[in-house]
Amino acid sequence: ATDTAEDSSRPLPEVRMAPRIDPAQLRKTKNIRITGALAFAFAFCTFSLPVYMVTTVTDPIWTADKPMGVAAVRRGAFMNSGSKDLGTGGGPPGTVGPPK
């Protein structure tokens, strides 16, 4: 019984209340978080789309069993070769074609 009498004589610890948060600041924080989440989602979709497209190809041209069309055959050898018939072919500036 004496223990409770001694405990009641001690002062109570000070209780500190949390500071009030401004509603405008809460809205601003919420908007920043939403904007960040949307930016992350956009970046995730943007960077994962090429991976998705490559893995879901149903009939890639390099493994197709069908013969290539006439236009594809005509373009085939020149597809990535660049253009050699236009430009300044080493002659004076403004001339077109190989030097004479």
Secondary structure, 3 states (H helix, E strand, C coil): CHHHHHHHHCCCCCCCCCCCCCHHHHHHHHHHHHHHHHHHHHHHHHHHHHHHHHHCCCCCHHHCCCCCCHHHHHHHCCCCCCCCCCCECCCCCCCCECCC
